[in-house]
Each structure stands twice: as C-alpha cells, then as structure tokens.
Amino acid sequence: MSEPGQGRGPGTKKDRRALWAWFWFLLGVALVLGYAVRTLSGPPGEAEPAAASLPAPSEGGGSAARSNAVADAAMAVLEHPRLEIAIEGEANGTVVIELFPELAPKHVERLLTLAREGAYDGVVFHRVIDGFMAQTGDVRFGRLGGDMSLAGTGGSDLPDLPAEFSDYSFGTGVVGMARASDPDSANSQFFITFAPATFLDGKYTVVGKVVEGFDVVDAIKRGAGRNGAVIGRPDVMTRVRVAGE
C-alpha cells in the first residue's frame, strides 16, 4: 500500500516546484527572444548596421510621394529657411535643403545654429549605403583628416534633442536626423535618402528635403559592407551656410 499522497500528480510540492521552475525558464526565454527580435529588426542608428533593413529602392515610393504631397502643398505658402551645402569629392556641386520648422522646430534650429557657426565645414559623409542614404554631420569626429573609425560616434557640445517625429514620409531626398537607439539622442548628425525609406517613418525626425542638387547627392561616394563605412577619402561638405545670410 502506498503512503498517503504518494504517486499523486502535480499536487505534490516537488512537482509544483518543478512546474514553477519550468514556467520561469520559459518566460525568460520568451523575453530574451522578444528583445532579440526587436533589436535585429529595428531601424538603423548612428553606428548600427542597416543593410538588413533596407527595402528595394522603389519600394513604397508611390505611397511616400502621395503622403507628402498634402504636407508639401500646405507648407508651400510658407517661407522656410534653407541650407546651402557645397560638396567635394566624387560628388562636386551644391545641394540646397529646405528645412521644415513646422515639423521639427528644435532640430531645425540646431542645424541652423551649427551652420551659422561654421561647425559643418569640413565634415565628411562617413556612412553611405547605396539605395538608402548618405549620413554626415559628426562635427566632433567626422572632420576630413580625422580618425574615420570614430566618425559617427560624436556630436556637438550642445545637448541631445527630444524626438520630433511627424507624419512626413521618408521619400527620396528627405533629410532626417541620425540618432542612437534612444529616440531622444539626435544631436548634429543627419542623413539624406537616396530612395524611399518608409520603414523609418515615425521613428526618425524629418527636418527637410533636398530641393536643388539631388544629382550631387546621388553622386556621393558610397561606403562598403553592411554598415556603409566609407573606405579611403570620403566626400566632404566644404561649406554649409544658411541661404541669404
């Protein structure tokens, strides 16, 4: 005859402890897998590989153009500040960027401040991914002749900015603020899209768009590998000024 309770199923203390141990183990595995999925599928930051997240160059182009048409028409009656960027290297010429203070007032003011100080003069395009974007603006480590292994990790002496996400879509020639994984970490770096990148919508701050010289943008020296790091001498912004000043 067996002792009272012996051989009973999950009602024993030993079995309950085993079940709880399995429960916590499986919960931990689920949390780790969830974090890994979010990390690997997230949009690119200032120094994160981005190639795995890239859409085809034409993907989403029509929808991006349509979604921006209404905003462009509404803002067309407004007088916007513009940046004039002289570029030298494989690309040679001037790019004009129309800024959108209605969408991102703090970020636009940061770009204007640094341009007026001449902080962007001599800063390179350190990260350029064909079919995606060209990134620049590291006023600390991204200067021509500096250690390019550090380019993309720095910013200005001014504080980081809180995100100013909007409904404006990342179509071709849209200018966005680069950041690290923290949405509130944009500072001085920015990027220009070669093609629609709608997977960035609502995740990166849009500050403007190219209105002149996109052919110059399209000629910027491309980088290599998944992260788009430029090998050798990168193209450089020799002079960045606020138009009319």
C-alpha positions as CSV (number, residue, x, y, z in Angstrom):
1,M,0.0,0.0,0.0
2,S,1.3,3.3,-0.9
3,E,1.7,6.2,1.6
4,P,-1.0,8.9,1.6
5,G,-0.4,11.3,-1.3
6,Q,2.5,9.2,-2.8
7,G,2.3,8.9,-6.6
8,R,-0.2,11.8,-6.9
9,G,0.4,14.1,-9.9
10,P,1.1,17.8,-9.9
11,G,-0.4,18.2,-6.4
12,T,2.9,17.3,-4.7
13,K,5.3,20.1,-3.5
14,K,8.1,18.6,-5.5
15,D,6.2,18.6,-8.8
16,R,4.8,22.1,-8.1
17,R,8.3,23.4,-7.7
18,A,9.4,21.8,-10.9
19,L,6.5,23.3,-12.8
20,W,7.3,26.8,-11.4
21,A,10.9,26.3,-12.4
22,W,9.9,25.5,-16.0
23,F,7.5,28.4,-16.1
24,W,10.1,30.9,-15.1
25,F,12.6,29.3,-17.5
26,L,10.2,29.5,-20.5
27,L,9.3,33.1,-19.6
28,G,12.9,34.1,-19.5
29,V,13.5,32.5,-22.9
30,A,10.5,34.3,-24.4
31,L,11.7,37.7,-23.1
32,V,15.2,37.2,-24.5
33,L,13.8,36.2,-27.9
34,G,11.5,39.1,-27.9
35,Y,14.3,41.6,-27.2
36,A,16.5,40.0,-29.9
37,V,13.7,40.3,-32.5
38,R,13.1,44.0,-31.7
39,T,16.9,44.7,-31.7
40,L,17.6,42.9,-35.0
41,S,14.6,44.4,-36.8
42,G,14.9,47.9,-35.6
43,P,15.9,50.8,-37.9
44,P,19.5,51.9,-38.2
45,G,21.0,54.3,-35.7
46,E,24.2,56.3,-36.0
47,A,26.5,53.3,-35.9
48,E,24.3,50.3,-36.4
49,P,24.3,48.0,-39.4
50,A,21.3,48.9,-41.6
51,A,21.6,46.9,-44.8
52,A,19.4,44.1,-43.5
53,S,16.5,46.5,-43.0
54,L,16.7,48.2,-46.4
55,P,13.7,48.0,-48.8
56,A,14.2,47.7,-52.5
57,P,14.9,51.2,-53.9
58,S,11.5,51.5,-55.5
59,E,9.5,50.0,-52.6
60,G,6.9,52.4,-51.1
61,G,7.9,55.2,-53.4
62,G,4.4,56.0,-54.7
63,S,2.9,55.9,-51.2
64,A,5.6,58.1,-49.8
65,A,5.2,60.7,-52.6
66,R,1.4,60.7,-52.2
67,S,1.6,61.1,-48.4
68,N,4.0,64.0,-48.6
69,A,2.1,65.8,-51.4
70,V,-0.5,67.2,-49.0
71,A,2.1,68.4,-46.5
72,D,4.2,70.0,-49.2
73,A,1.2,71.8,-50.6
74,A,0.3,73.2,-47.2
75,M,3.8,74.3,-46.5
76,A,4.4,75.8,-50.0
77,V,2.9,79.1,-48.9
78,L,5.4,79.4,-46.0
79,E,8.9,80.8,-46.2
80,H,11.3,78.2,-45.0
81,P,15.0,78.5,-44.1
82,R,17.4,76.7,-46.5
83,L,20.8,75.3,-46.1
84,E,23.3,75.6,-49.0
85,I,25.9,72.7,-48.8
86,A,29.0,72.7,-51.0
87,I,30.3,69.1,-51.5
88,E,33.6,68.0,-52.9
89,G,34.9,64.5,-53.7
90,E,33.3,62.0,-56.1
91,A,30.4,64.4,-55.9
92,N,31.0,68.1,-56.7
93,G,28.5,70.8,-56.5
94,T,25.9,72.5,-54.3
95,V,22.9,70.9,-52.5
96,V,20.1,73.1,-51.2
97,I,18.0,71.7,-48.4
98,E,14.6,73.3,-47.5
99,L,14.1,73.0,-43.7
100,F,10.7,72.3,-42.1
101,P,10.5,74.2,-38.7
102,E,6.8,73.3,-38.6
103,L,7.6,69.6,-38.3
104,A,10.7,69.8,-36.1
105,P,11.4,73.2,-34.7
106,K,14.2,72.2,-32.2
107,H,16.1,70.1,-34.7
108,V,15.8,72.7,-37.4
109,E,17.1,75.3,-35.0
110,R,20.0,73.1,-34.2
111,L,21.0,72.7,-37.9
112,L,20.8,76.5,-38.4
113,T,22.8,77.2,-35.3
114,L,25.6,74.8,-36.3
115,A,25.6,76.0,-39.9
116,R,25.9,79.7,-38.8
117,E,28.8,78.7,-36.5
118,G,30.6,77.0,-39.5
119,A,30.6,73.8,-37.5
120,Y,29.7,71.6,-40.5
121,D,32.5,73.0,-42.7
122,G,35.0,70.1,-43.4
123,V,32.7,67.4,-42.1
124,V,32.5,64.2,-44.3
125,F,29.9,61.8,-45.4
126,H,31.2,59.0,-43.2
127,R,28.4,56.4,-43.8
128,V,26.9,56.0,-47.2
129,I,24.7,53.0,-48.2
130,D,23.8,52.6,-51.9
131,G,20.0,52.6,-52.4
132,F,19.4,54.0,-48.9
133,M,21.1,57.2,-47.6
134,A,24.2,59.3,-47.0
135,Q,25.0,60.3,-43.4
136,T,27.1,63.2,-42.2
137,G,27.2,65.9,-39.6
138,D,29.5,64.4,-36.9
139,V,31.1,67.8,-36.0
140,R,33.3,66.2,-33.4
141,F,34.9,63.1,-35.0
142,G,33.8,63.4,-38.7
143,R,36.2,66.0,-40.0
144,L,38.3,65.4,-43.0
145,G,41.7,64.1,-42.0
146,G,40.5,62.8,-38.6
147,D,40.2,59.2,-37.4
148,M,37.4,57.9,-39.5
149,S,37.0,54.9,-37.2
150,L,35.3,57.3,-34.7
151,A,33.2,59.1,-37.3
152,G,29.5,58.7,-36.5
153,T,30.0,58.4,-32.7
154,G,30.1,62.1,-31.9
155,G,28.1,65.2,-32.0
156,S,28.2,68.9,-30.9
157,D,28.7,70.3,-27.4
158,L,25.0,71.1,-27.3
159,P,22.6,68.8,-25.6
160,D,20.8,66.0,-27.4
161,L,17.4,66.7,-28.6
162,P,14.0,65.2,-27.8
163,A,12.4,63.4,-30.8
164,E,10.1,65.4,-33.0
165,F,8.5,62.6,-35.1
166,S,5.9,63.5,-37.7
167,D,3.7,62.0,-40.4
168,Y,6.1,63.2,-43.2
169,S,7.3,60.2,-45.0
170,F,10.9,59.3,-45.9
171,G,10.7,59.6,-49.6
172,T,13.6,60.3,-52.0
173,G,15.7,63.3,-50.9
174,V,14.2,63.6,-47.5
175,V,16.6,64.8,-44.7
176,G,16.4,63.1,-41.3
177,M,18.3,63.4,-38.0
178,A,20.5,60.4,-37.2
179,R,20.5,59.1,-33.7
180,A,21.5,56.2,-31.5
181,S,19.0,53.7,-30.1
182,D,17.5,56.3,-27.8
183,P,14.9,58.2,-29.7
184,D,15.9,61.4,-27.8
185,S,19.6,61.2,-28.8
186,A,19.8,63.2,-32.0
187,N,22.4,66.0,-31.9
188,S,24.2,67.2,-35.0
189,Q,24.2,64.3,-37.5
190,F,21.8,64.0,-40.3
191,F,21.2,61.9,-43.4
192,I,19.7,62.3,-46.9
193,T,17.8,59.4,-48.5
194,F,18.7,58.2,-52.0
195,A,15.4,56.4,-52.3
196,P,12.2,55.9,-50.3
197,A,12.8,54.5,-46.9
198,T,9.3,54.4,-45.4
199,F,10.4,51.9,-42.7
200,L,11.9,54.9,-41.0
201,D,8.6,56.8,-40.8
202,G,7.6,57.8,-37.3
203,K,10.9,56.6,-35.9
204,Y,13.3,59.3,-37.1
205,T,12.8,63.0,-37.1
206,V,12.3,64.6,-40.5
207,V,13.9,68.1,-40.8
208,G,13.6,68.9,-44.5
209,K,14.2,67.8,-48.1
210,V,16.6,68.4,-51.0
211,V,15.1,71.0,-53.4
212,E,18.2,71.6,-55.5
213,G,21.2,69.5,-56.4
214,F,19.9,66.0,-55.9
215,D,22.2,64.8,-58.7
216,V,25.1,65.9,-56.5
217,V,23.6,63.9,-53.6
218,D,23.2,60.9,-55.8
219,A,26.9,61.0,-56.8
220,I,28.3,61.0,-53.2
221,K,30.9,58.3,-52.7
222,R,29.4,55.0,-51.5
223,G,30.6,53.1,-48.5
224,A,31.3,49.4,-48.2
225,G,29.8,46.5,-46.2
226,R,26.6,46.3,-44.3
227,N,27.2,49.5,-42.3
228,G,28.2,51.6,-45.3
229,A,31.5,52.8,-43.8
230,V,33.4,54.8,-46.5
231,I,36.8,53.5,-47.3
232,G,39.6,55.9,-48.2
233,R,38.9,59.6,-48.6
234,P,35.1,60.3,-48.1
235,D,33.2,63.1,-49.8
236,V,33.1,66.3,-47.7
237,M,30.9,69.3,-47.0
238,T,33.4,72.1,-47.6
239,R,31.0,74.8,-46.7
240,V,27.5,74.9,-45.1
241,R,25.6,78.1,-44.9
242,V,22.1,79.4,-44.3
243,A,20.8,80.8,-47.6
244,G,20.6,84.5,-47.7
245,E,22.8,85.1,-44.7
